[in-house]
Amino acid sequence: MKIGFIGAGNMTQAIIKGILSSKITTAENIYASNRSEPVLNKLEKEYGINVDTNNNNVAKICNILFLAVKPQFYVSVIKDISNFINNETVIVTIAPGHTLESLEKNFSKKVKIIRTMPNTPAMVCEGMTAVCSNSLVTDNELKYVCSLLNSFGKVEIIPEYLMDAVVGVSGSSPAYVYMFIEALADGAVIEGMPRALAYQFAAQAVLGSAKMVLETGLHPGLLKDMVCSPGGTTIEAVRILESKGMRSSIIEAVTGCIAKAKKLK
């Protein structure tokens, strides 16, 4: 099975790193194309994969083909490679906004398509990826692609209508979390803590809290209550956050992000 990537940015590098670390396949079965030779040279040197500046050369040789370019370039890239995609090629997309239906229209023929929405924590093998596919993709093909995606985090198969919601709650949300970590650290810096130490405390607290949600299965509200002693410091902080509209602001941010994703169609 030959796996190809059109585009060689951060997400491509994260996926390749995960695939090779999990030993699903070897470097000689992975191909990547990009206009930038320095980027390709870096990938070749670091991972030992096959590289090419011509998208068509990668498209015609690979069984699984990731379209890892920015959303605005999808139409032009698909137009260029369409003639080199055969009935057995599985196309994997990683961009918001491009539906299975619109992708099929861009190819102007029946093509096996798996639509995904990963996020940047894939770069440290803690990604979260949503997956859906069209009817031409077989169960075995979907299972294999999910194994590739599992190599750098967790995967959930969902109905396509939820994909825009995934953009808001997972695809874009690392940015919100980074802002929260930065704000936590800023509060500690005000009180005299060195910034590097403040980031360490804040980031580890967020990491541990997320792990508590995933591993205990308890409702986040219950876990919050467990920290809030009567008349204590934490409930006072929660009171202030509520007065400033923390939760409503986050909800508005997520729904705004989803609305923007829907406009990309």
N, C-alpha and C positions, 0 to 999 in steps of 0.2 A: 504494500500500500504506500503510494507516494503522496506526501502532504505538501501543498504549496501555499505560499503567502504572496499576495499582491499588495505591496506596501510593507515597509520594514520599520515601523515606528515602535513606540514603547509597548503597545499591546502585542504586536507580533513577537517582540523579543521576550515578553513575559510568557506567552504561549509556548514558544520554542523551548524556553528554559524549563517549563513545567513538563513538557512532553519528554525531553531528554532526561530529566531528573527521575521521572517515573519509569523510564526504560520501556515505554510503549512501542517505540521504534528507535531506529538509530539515525545519526546525522546524515548518512548518505541517502536516506529516504525523504529528506526535508529540503525544500526548495523555496527561495525567496527572490522576488524581483523588486527593484526600486530604481528611481532615476539617479539617485545619489550613489556614486561609486564608493566614496568614503564610508557611507553607512553600510553598504554591502560588504566592503572589506572588513569592517569591524565585526559583522555577523559571522563572516567566514572564518575569521581568526578566532573569535571567541567560542563559537559552537561547532565549527567544522562542517557547516551545511553547504549546499550548492547555491550559488547566487548568480543572478543575471539581471541586466538592465532592461531586458525585453520581456514585458508581461506575457506576450503570446507564447514564448518558449516555456514558461512555467505553466501556463494554462493548458497547453496541449499535452503535457506529460503527466500531470498530477491527477490522482483519483479524488482527493479531497482538496478543495481550493478555497482558502480563506480570502475574502475581500476585505483587506485591512487598510483601506484608504479612507480619507475623510468623506463624510456623507455627500458633500457637494460634488465629489469626483466620481460617484458611483455610476451615473448615467454614461459618462464618457468612457470609463474603464470597461463597463459591460459591453458597450458598442464595439470597442476594440477587440475584446477577447471572445465575443459570442461565437464566431465561426470556429473557434478552437475548442469549444465545449461540446462534448459528446453526450449521448444518452445516459451514460453511467457516471459522469462526473457529478460529484456532490458539491454544491456551492454553499459555503458558510459565510454569512454576513455578520458584522459586529457593529453596525451603525444604527442609530435611532432613525425613526421616520420612514424607512423604506420597508413597506409591507411585502408580504409574500406575493400578493397580486401585482403590485407595481413592479417588483423585481422580475416576475415572469413576463410582463409586458415589455420591459426593457430588453430582455433577452430575445424577444419575438419568437420564442419557441418553448416547448415543454422542457423544463430543466428541474432537476432535483435541487431543492433549496432548503437549507436549515438557517433560520433566523435566530441570532443570539444577541444578548445584551450583557456583556461582562462589565466589570469595573476595574479601576486602576490598582486596588489591592492585589490583583493578580500578579503584580510585579514582585510581591513577597509571598506568593503562593497562598494568599488568603482571599482570593477573589470570590465573587458571587455572580453566577451567570444564569440568566433565564434563556430557555430554548423552546422554539416551536418549529414545525416543519410543514411542508406541503405534502400532498397525498402521494407523490411519486417516491418519496424517501421511504426505504424499507425499515423495518424494526431493527435489523442488524446494523444498517448504516447509521441510524439515529443513536443506537447504543454505542457504536464505535466513536462517533463524534463526541458524545457525552463523556466517554472515557478520556478523550483528549482534553476536554474542558475541566474534568475533575482533577486533572493533573496539577492545576494551579488554584484550586479552591473547591467550592461547592456548586452544584448544578441542580436546577429545578426545571422540569418540563411543564410549561404552562400553556393555556389557550392564548392565541395571538392577541385577543382583545385586551389582555392584561399587560402587554409589552410596554405600552406608554407609561403605565403605573410603575413598572419596574425601573424605567428611566428616572422617575422622581424619587423613588424610595431606595434605590440601590445604585443605578448607573451614575447619577450625579451626586449622590449624598456624601461620598467621601469629602467633597469640598465643604459641605456643611460641618462635618465632623472635625475637619482641620481647623475651621474657624472657631469651633467650640474649644478645642484643645488650646489654640492660641489665646483665646479669651481667658480660659482657666489659668494659663501660665501668666498672663498679664496681671491678673489679680494677685498672684503670689509674688510677682516682681514688685508690685506696689508696696508690698510688706517687707521687701528686702531680700527675697530669695534670688540667687543668681539665675539668669534666664535659662541656661542649659539644664540646670537642675529642675527648674520649674517645668520645662517641657517634658523631662523624664517622668516626673511625678504625675503630670496631667495625662500624658499619653498612656502610661501604664494603668492608670485608674480607668481610662476609657476602654482599654484592651481587656482588663479584668472584668469590668462591668458587662461588656458584650459577651464575654465567655460565660458569665453567670446566667445570662438570659438563654443562651444556646444550650448549655449543659444541664441546667436545673429544670428547664421547661416551665418555670414559674412566670406568672404574669409580671411584666415590668413594674406595674403599680405596686404589687406586693413586695417586690424586691426593694423598691423605693421606700415603702413603709418600714421595712426591716432596718433601714439606716436611720430613720427619723425617730429618735428618742423624744418622749414628751418633754416639751419645754427646752429642747436642746438646740445645738448650733445648726444641725442640718435642716430641721423644719423651719428655722428662721430663714435660711438661704432659699429653701423651696418657696416660702411665702413671698420673698422678694422677686424671685424668678416669675412666679405666677402674676404678681402685680405688674411686671414689665411685659407680660404677654408672651413668654417664651414659647409655650406650646402652640398658641395660635399663630405665632410668627413662623414656626417650623411647618405647620400644616399649610399655611399660605404659600410658603416657599415650595413645598412639594407639589401642591396643586398648580402653582404657576409654572413650575418646571414641566409638568405633564401637559399643560395647555400648549406650551411652546413646542414640545415634542410632537404633538398632534398637528401643529401647523407645518411641520417639516414634510408631511406626506405629499 
